[in-house]
Structures are given as structure tokens and as C-alpha cells.
Amino acid sequence: MSVIQKLQIRSDALETIEWETDKKEKWNQVLTPDYMSSQESEEEMIKGGQARIYFRVKPLSWERKELKQGKRELDEHHLSRLGRRAQLKRARRV
């Protein structure tokens, strides 16, 4: 998933998440490509005869706990809005 795709997903989640207005405004300013983690590298691992795809996320070394937590909440909100089939198709992040 590219940085731009992550940004779009989190921006869409920000519109529908139930946060206070001032918190949403703050996050609207922070949601820029500069604050998204770098590209994820794809790896295939064989487990029980099946190929599984994993993505290794390269975290931002300077990222604060509050930023990490907020992005996690937006990602979880986005996933909760997906259908069950779409949730199962998503690759695991490690």
C-alpha cells in the first residue's frame, strides 16, 4: 500500500470517526504524506503449504506515541467499516 493510499484511507476514516471537532481539525492538519510511514515491503512465507503475504511496516523513528495511537484508531475505524470478506483479504502487518 502506498503512502498516498494510506493517507486517503485515513482521511476518509477521519470524516466518519466519532471524535470531537477540535481533535478532527488537529488530525486534518497532521494527515499529510510526511506523517505516513514509508512504503511497506512485501514478503511471502509458506505456512502449512499455503503462501501467505505479510507486510513489514517501516515505522517512523521520530513518531510520537500520540501520533501512533491516532493513526491506529483511524486504521481500526476504517477496518470496522469494511465488509467481512474485505477484512479477511487484507494482508497481515508485522
Accessible surface in RSA format (square Angstrom, percent):
REM  Atomic radii and reference values for relative SASA: ProtOr
REM  Chains: A
REM  Algorithm: Lee & Richards
REM  Probe-radius: 1.40
REM  Slices: 20
REM RES _ NUM      All-atoms   Total-Side   Main-Chain    Non-polar    All polar
REM                ABS   REL    ABS   REL    ABS   REL    ABS   REL    ABS   REL
RES MET A   1    60.31  31.2  28.76  19.0  31.55  75.1  30.85  26.2  29.46  39.0
RES SER A   2    35.97  30.4  33.55  44.8   2.41   5.6  28.88  61.5   7.09   9.9
RES VAL A   3    28.90  19.0  28.37  25.7   0.53   1.3  28.37  24.7   0.53   1.4
RES ILE A   4   113.37  64.5 112.89  84.1   0.48   1.2 112.89  81.3   0.48   1.3
RES GLN A   5    98.12  54.9  94.43  69.0   3.69   8.8  31.29  66.6  66.83  50.7
RES LYS A   6    12.48   6.1  11.00   6.7   1.48   3.5  10.80   9.7   1.68   1.8
RES LEU A   7    29.46  16.4  29.46  21.1   0.00   0.0  29.46  20.7   0.00   0.0
RES GLN A   8   102.72  57.4 100.84  73.7   1.88   4.5  40.27  85.7  62.45  47.4
RES ILE A   9    37.84  21.5  37.18  27.7   0.66   1.6  37.84  27.3   0.00   0.0
RES ARG A  10    20.28   8.5  20.28  10.3   0.00   0.0   0.49   0.7  19.79  12.0
RES SER A  11    36.08  30.5  34.00  45.4   2.08   4.8  22.53  48.0  13.55  19.0
RES ASP A  12    56.97  39.9  55.05  54.8   1.93   4.6  17.34  40.8  39.64  39.5
RES ALA A  13     0.02   0.0   0.00   0.0   0.02   0.1   0.00   0.0   0.02   0.1
RES LEU A  14    10.22   5.7  10.05   7.2   0.17   0.4  10.05   7.1   0.17   0.5
RES GLU A  15   133.63  76.7 107.06  81.0  26.57  63.3  41.25  79.8  92.38  75.4
RES THR A  16    66.85  47.5  46.02  46.7  20.83  49.6  51.80  69.6  15.05  22.8
RES ILE A  17    17.83  10.1  16.48  12.3   1.34   3.2  16.48  11.9   1.34   3.6
RES GLU A  18   169.23  97.2 137.48 104.0  31.74  75.6  58.31 112.8 110.91  90.6
RES TRP A  19    38.48  15.4  16.51   8.0  21.97  51.6  17.23   9.2  21.25  34.5
RES GLU A  20   131.21  75.3 119.92  90.7  11.28  26.9  52.93 102.4  78.28  63.9
RES THR A  21    98.10  69.8  92.54  93.8   5.56  13.3  56.75  76.2  41.35  62.5
RES ASP A  22    96.59  67.7  88.20  87.8   8.39  19.8  40.81  96.1  55.78  55.6
RES LYS A  23    77.21  37.7  73.02  44.8   4.19  10.0  46.82  42.1  30.39  32.4
RES LYS A  24    53.18  25.9  52.29  32.1   0.89   2.1  28.62  25.8  24.56  26.2
RES GLU A  25   103.94  59.7 100.37  75.9   3.58   8.5  40.11  77.6  63.83  52.1
RES LYS A  26   100.41  49.0  95.46  58.6   4.95  11.8  73.11  65.8  27.30  29.1
RES TRP A  27     9.03   3.6   9.03   4.4   0.00   0.0   6.16   3.3   2.87   4.7
RES ASN A  28   104.04  71.7  89.77  86.7  14.28  34.4   6.66  16.0  97.39  94.1
RES GLN A  29   143.72  80.4 121.41  88.7  22.31  53.1  45.04  95.9  98.69  74.8
RES VAL A  30    33.94  22.3  33.05  29.9   0.89   2.1  33.94  29.5   0.00   0.0
RES LEU A  31    15.51   8.6   2.22   1.6  13.30  33.4   2.22   1.6  13.30  35.8
RES THR A  32    46.11  32.8  45.22  45.8   0.89   2.1  44.82  60.2   1.29   1.9
RES PRO A  33    67.75  49.4  59.48  54.2   8.26  30.0  59.79  49.4   7.95  49.4
RES ASP A  34   112.42  78.7  97.77  97.3  14.65  34.6  26.83  63.1  85.59  85.4
RES TYR A  35    79.66  37.2  79.66  45.3   0.00   0.0  31.67  23.8  47.99  59.2
RES MET A  36     6.17   3.2   0.24   0.2   5.94  14.1   0.24   0.2   5.94   7.9
RES SER A  37     8.56   7.2   8.56  11.4   0.00   0.0   5.41  11.5   3.15   4.4
RES SER A  38    50.65  42.8  44.55  59.5   6.10  14.0  46.87  99.8   3.78   5.3
RES GLN A  39    99.67  55.7  98.26  71.8   1.41   3.4  53.08 113.0  46.59  35.3
RES GLU A  40    23.88  13.7   5.01   3.8  18.87  44.9   0.37   0.7  23.51  19.2
RES SER A  41    43.73  37.0  37.35  49.9   6.38  14.7  36.39  77.5   7.35  10.3
RES GLU A  42   106.89  61.4  78.41  59.3  28.48  67.8  23.12  44.7  83.77  68.4
RES GLU A  43    61.70  35.4  56.11  42.4   5.59  13.3  29.77  57.6  31.93  26.1
RES GLU A  44   117.29  67.3  86.19  65.2  31.09  74.0  25.25  48.8  92.03  75.1
RES MET A  45    97.92  50.7  92.95  61.5   4.97  11.8  90.23  76.7   7.69  10.2
RES ILE A  46   130.64  74.3  99.80  74.4  30.84  74.3  99.80  71.9  30.84  83.7
RES LYS A  47   124.82  60.9 116.84  71.7   7.98  19.0  74.92  67.4  49.90  53.2
RES GLY A  48    83.55 103.0   0.00   N/A  83.55 103.0  46.31 127.1  37.23  83.4
RES GLY A  49    72.10  88.9   0.00   N/A  72.10  88.9  33.55  92.1  38.54  86.3
RES GLN A  50   113.78  63.6 110.42  80.7   3.36   8.0  33.72  71.8  80.06  60.7
RES ALA A  51    65.24  60.0  34.99  54.0  30.25  68.8  34.99  49.3  30.25  80.1
RES ARG A  52   113.97  47.9 109.76  56.0   4.22  10.0  24.62  33.6  89.35  54.2
RES ILE A  53    76.80  43.7  65.54  48.8  11.26  27.1  65.54  47.2  11.26  30.6
RES TYR A  54    18.06   8.4  17.98  10.2   0.08   0.2  10.64   8.0   7.42   9.1
RES PHE A  55    31.81  15.9  31.81  19.7   0.00   0.0  31.81  19.3   0.00   0.0
RES ARG A  56   112.35  47.2 111.83  57.0   0.52   1.2  42.76  58.4  69.59  42.2
RES VAL A  57    50.21  33.0  36.46  33.0  13.75  33.1  36.46  31.7  13.75  37.3
RES LYS A  58   105.85  51.6 103.12  63.3   2.73   6.5  60.22  54.2  45.63  48.6
RES PRO A  59    96.64  70.4  77.08  70.3  19.56  71.1  78.89  65.1  17.74 110.3
RES LEU A  60    29.89  16.6  23.11  16.5   6.77  17.0  25.55  17.9   4.34  11.7
RES SER A  61   119.12 100.7  74.42  99.3  44.70 103.0  58.51 124.6  60.61  84.9
RES TRP A  62   139.11  55.8 115.91  56.1  23.20  54.5 107.16  57.1  31.95  51.8
RES GLU A  63    23.02  13.2   6.08   4.6  16.94  40.3   0.00   0.0  23.02  18.8
RES ARG A  64   188.76  79.3 182.47  93.0   6.29  15.0  60.95  83.3 127.82  77.5
RES LYS A  65   179.95  87.8 169.63 104.1  10.32  24.6 115.51 104.0  64.44  68.6
RES GLU A  66   104.73  60.1  95.27  72.1   9.45  22.5  48.47  93.8  56.26  45.9
RES LEU A  67    20.01  11.1  17.77  12.7   2.24   5.6  19.28  13.5   0.73   2.0
RES LYS A  68    89.61  43.7  86.86  53.3   2.75   6.6  35.63  32.1  53.98  57.5
RES GLN A  69    77.40  43.3  77.23  56.4   0.16   0.4  32.91  70.1  44.48  33.7
RES GLY A  70     4.02   5.0   0.00   N/A   4.02   5.0   3.68  10.1   0.35   0.8
RES LYS A  71    12.34   6.0  12.34   7.6   0.00   0.0  10.10   9.1   2.25   2.4
RES ARG A  72   116.11  48.8 111.75  57.0   4.36  10.4  43.66  59.7  72.45  43.9
RES GLU A  73    50.37  28.9  46.60  35.3   3.76   9.0  20.23  39.1  30.13  24.6
RES LEU A  74     0.04   0.0   0.00   0.0   0.04   0.1   0.00   0.0   0.04   0.1
RES ASP A  75    45.56  31.9  44.48  44.3   1.08   2.5  22.55  53.1  23.01  22.9
RES GLU A  76    99.49  57.1  94.43  71.4   5.07  12.1  39.83  77.0  59.66  48.7
RES HIS A  77    40.52  22.1  34.54  24.0   5.99  15.3  27.66  28.5  12.87  15.0
RES HIS A  78    31.63  17.3  31.47  21.9   0.16   0.4  22.29  23.0   9.34  10.9
RES LEU A  79    59.49  33.1  59.49  42.6   0.00   0.0  59.49  41.8   0.00   0.0
RES SER A  80    79.76  67.4  47.75  63.7  32.02  73.8  45.30  96.5  34.46  48.3
RES ARG A  81   127.93  53.7  91.39  46.6  36.55  87.0  36.00  49.2  91.94  55.7
RES LEU A  82    50.94  28.4  40.33  28.8  10.61  26.7  42.65  29.9   8.29  22.3
RES GLY A  83    48.02  59.2   0.00   N/A  48.02  59.2  38.85 106.6   9.17  20.5
RES ARG A  84   165.89  69.7 155.15  79.1  10.74  25.6  70.57  96.4  95.33  57.8
RES ARG A  85   195.08  81.9 189.61  96.7   5.46  13.0  66.36  90.7 128.72  78.0
RES ALA A  86    39.09  35.9  33.34  51.4   5.76  13.1  36.29  51.1   2.80   7.4
RES GLN A  87    58.81  32.9  45.48  33.2  13.32  31.7  11.63  24.8  47.18  35.8
RES LEU A  88   122.68  68.3  94.53  67.6  28.15  70.8  97.89  68.7  24.79  66.7
RES LYS A  89   167.24  81.6 133.85  82.1  33.38  79.5  83.85  75.5  83.39  88.8
RES ARG A  90    82.62  34.7  59.44  30.3  23.17  55.2  26.44  36.1  56.17  34.0
RES ALA A  91    24.75  22.8   9.06  14.0  15.69  35.7  16.45  23.2   8.30  22.0
RES ARG A  92   149.03  62.6 137.39  70.0  11.65  27.7  60.34  82.5  88.70  53.8
RES ARG A  93    75.00  31.5  49.86  25.4  25.14  59.9  37.62  51.4  37.38  22.7
RES VAL A  94    66.98  44.1  27.07  24.5  39.91  96.2  60.63  52.7   6.35  17.2
END  Absolute sums over single chains surface
CHAIN  1 A     7038.8       5900.2       1138.6       3651.7       3387.2
END  Absolute sums over all chains
TOTAL          7038.8       5900.2       1138.6       3651.7       3387.2
